[in-house]
Amino acid sequence: MCGIVGLFFKNPSLHADLGIHFRTMLIGMSERGPDSAGIAVYHRPAAEGRSKLTLFSPAADCPWREIAAELAAALEVAVEFDVRANHAVLTVDGDESRARAWLAGHRPELRVMGYGRLMEVYKDKGLPAQVIAKFDIAAMEGSHAVGHTRMATESAVTTEHSHPFAAAPDMCLVHNGSLSNHNRLRQWLRRQGMSFETDNDTEVAARYFAYRLGQGATVIQALEAALVDLDGFYTFTMGTRDGFAVLRDGIACKPAVLAETDDWVAMASEFRSLAQLPGVERATIWEPRPSVVYTWTLQ
């Protein structure tokens, strides 16, 4: 089942309302995914030369201040942190890869949910409304966001298995559908040097796209390559630093709706998550065609 949503503001004057509208959109997909939910929001860019990491702790009393101090001392960089429930956003000097390597070696109990200069990723078990409230998503401002509500069918109901899956700086993926060749593809990607944290097929797709992008493909080229390399049925929405993209497989049996005005573009698994957007009565509304990549980017 599952539901996916994406919202991208062309008009910067609407950035202050991103969280308010996104809350409505994600809650609209509750029946499609009642066991967990996740959001990748693009906002609060780190200063030039700095990076952000969104971390999840399974422990309720995680010593975030202590962790930030340890990381700062080990890497000899400035580290700031912002706690939201069982997640925290650490902002560090330099590239985030050194921080991720240190965390893997010294704080393996923490999970890196997302990283980059712009993207923050929040996800957890529970109804979408509960997840939205836990992280105060409605108060967030920004240019765009993608989200997912999950009905687990192929792996456990855990925070780690929830979408979005991040696999590169400021890139994440949400997915409605199922891949039939994800085990074989996972083995191939491991031979290319990729590592995995879950058995979720969507993580395989996310790391496949990260690999293609790392080889120099554009977002459009990476998504088009998936039409050859990924077997199964899917609707993907990919979030990137400067926009988002939508792709359905050649059969297109998983539902999706796109709507666009001069001010915004949005997608959802069902129209009800678009119905309350401002000016939707004037929007161009259509069902994305099979095997066609749709992209929007910041100007």
N, C-alpha and C positions, 0 to 999 in steps of 0.2 A: 504494500500500500504506500505509505509515506506521502508527505507533501513538501513541496519546495516553493520558495518565494524569493524574489529579488526586486530591489527598488533602486533606481539610479536617477539622481536629480541632475538635469541639465541646467536648471536655473539655480545659481548659488544662493539666492535669497530664500530658498526652501530648506537649506541645510539644517536650520534650527529645528525643523519639524521631522527630521528623519526617524528618530526613535518613536515618536507618537504614531506615525503612519505605519511603521514597521511592526509595532506591537499589534495593531489591528490585523495586518496581513498575516502574521504568524499564527495568531490565535484562530484566524479563520480556517487554518489547516489542522485544527485539533483532532477532528474525527479521523483524519487520514494518518495521524501519528500521535497517539496519546501517551507513549511510554517515555519519550525523551525529546529534547529539542536543542537546537543550537543556532548560533548567530555569528556571522563574521561581519563586523562593522568597520568601515573605512573612515577614520576620523582622527583628530588630534595628532597630526603628523609629528614624528620625532624631528628634532632639529638636524640640520645637515651634519653628517658625521656621527649620528647616533642611531640606535635601533631599539625596537620594542619586542619583548617576548611575553606572550600570555601563557601563564603557568596554571596548572590544576593540581591541587593537593587533595588526596582522599582523607586526610586528617583534618578534623574541625579546628584544631588548635595549632595550625602550621605556624612556625616562627618566621614569618616573612621578613621581619626586620633583621633577624640574625642571618638569614640566607642572603639577603641583599648585601650585608656587611661582609660576609665571607667571600661572596663573588667579587665585590669591589677590591678586597685585599688581594685575592688570588690573581686577578687580571690587571690590577693596578689601574683601574678606571673608575669613573664616577658612576654610581648606580642609584636610580630612584625607583620607588615602587608605589603602586596604587592597588589596594586590596578591594576586591568585590566578591563577597561571600567566600566560596572555596577556590576562587581564582585570584591571581594577582598579575598585574602588568609591570614588568621590570623594564626600565629604560636604561640602556647602557651606552657608553662611548664606543664607537667603532662598529665593526661588523658583528652581527649576532652569532656567527658560527663559533667563535671562541667561547661565548657564554653557554651555548648549547652543549659544546663538548665538556665544559667544566660541570655543568649540571648533570650530564649523563654519568660522569665519573664520581661525583661527590654527593649528589642528591638524586639518586635513581628513583626514589619514591615519587618524585614530581613528574608530571607529564607536560611537555611543551605542546600547547594547543595551536599556537600560531606565532608568526614572527615576521618582521619586516619594519618598514618605517611608518606604515599607515594602518595596517590591519590589526584588529584585536578579535579574538575568537572566544566566545563563551558558550559552553554547552553543559547539559546535566540531565539527569533522569527527572521525570515528572511531566505533568501536563505543560503545554507551551505557556499558558498564562502564569504558571508557577515559576518557570525558568525565566520568563521576561521580568517578573517582579523581583526575583532573587538578585538579578544583576542590574536592575534599574535601567533596562534598555530604553524605556520610554523617554528618559531624560537625555539620551545621547544625541548629539548633533553630528552631522557628517554628510559626505557626498553620496555614499551608496552602501548597501548592505545586502547580503544573501542569507537565507535561513532554511532550516529543515525541521520537520516534525517527523518522528520515526515510529513506525510500527515494525518491531524487529521480526524478521523472518529467517535470516541466515546467520545470525550471531547473537550473542548475549545482550541483554538490556543492561548496559553500563554506560557511564559517562564517556569512557574512552571509545566505545563503538558508535557513539552518536556522531552525526555530521554537524558542521563541515569538517573535512579533512584538509589540513594544510601540509603542503609538501615542498614549498619553495617560498622565498620572501614575498610577502603580500599576495600570495596565490592560494586559493582554497577551492574546494569542490563540494557541491551537494548533488545528490543523485536519487532519482526515483526509478526503481527497476531492479534488474538482477543481471549479473554477468555470468556466463556459463564457462568461460575460459580463464577465470581469474587466478586459479591455482597455477596453471601453466605460465601465465603472464607474470605472476609473482616470481616464479623460478627464474624466468628470463631476466627480469629486472634486478634480481639479486646478483646475477652474473655481470650485470652492468654496474654494480656497486651500490645499488639502492638497498636500504634496510626498511624493515616493517615493524610496527608496534602492535597491530591487531590482525585478526583473520578476516576483517571486513572487506568485501569486494570493492567497496567504494574507495578504501585506502589504496588498493591496487590501481584503480583508475587515476586517482590523484597523483600517485607517484609516476605513473606512466606519462601523464601530461607534464609533470615536472622534469622528467627525463627528456622528453621531446623539446621542451623549452630550453633546457640546459644545453641541448645540442644545436641551438640556434634557430629553431622553428619559431615562427610567429604564433600567436594564440590561434589564429584561423588555421594555420598549417597543422598545428598539434591536434586540434579538434577534428580536422578532416582526416588525419592519419588514423584516428580512433575508429572511424567508420570501416577501416580495413582490418585493424588489429584487435578490436574488441568485439567479442561475440556476446549476444544476449539482447536484452531490450532495456532502453534507458532514456531518460530525459536528464541531461546534465545542465547545471548552471555553475559556471566558473567565475569566481571573483578575482579581480586583478587590481593592482595599484591604481590604475587609471580607468577602470570600468568593469564590465561584466559581459559574459557571453552565454548563449543558450544553444544547445544541440539536442536533437532527438534522433534516435536510430532510424534505419531505413523503413522499418515497419511502423514505428510511431504508435505503439499501442498504449503507452503511458500518457496520460492527459497533460496538456500544457496550454496556457493562454498568455498572449502578450498584449499589452496596451501601451499606447504612446501618445503623448501630447507635446506641445512645444516646451513644456516645463519638466517633464519626466518620462521615463519608460519603466515599465514594471512587468514582471512575469509571475505566474502562480500556477499551481496544478489545477486550480478551479477558479472561476471568475469571482466567486464570493469574496476572495481575498483581495480583489481589486476594486470591489464595488464602492468602497468608501473613500477612495483616493480623490483629492481635489480636482475637479474638472473632468472626471472620468466620463461624464455624459458627452463630452466633446472629443473623447479619445478615439483614435483608430485602434480597433480591437480585432485580433486575428489569432488563428491557431498556427503555431510555427510548423512549417513544412518539414517532412521527413528529410534527413540527411543534409539539411541546410544549416550552416553556422550563422548565427545572428550575434553581432557584437556592437557595443556602444562604448565610447571612450570620452574622457574629459578633454575639452578643447584647450 
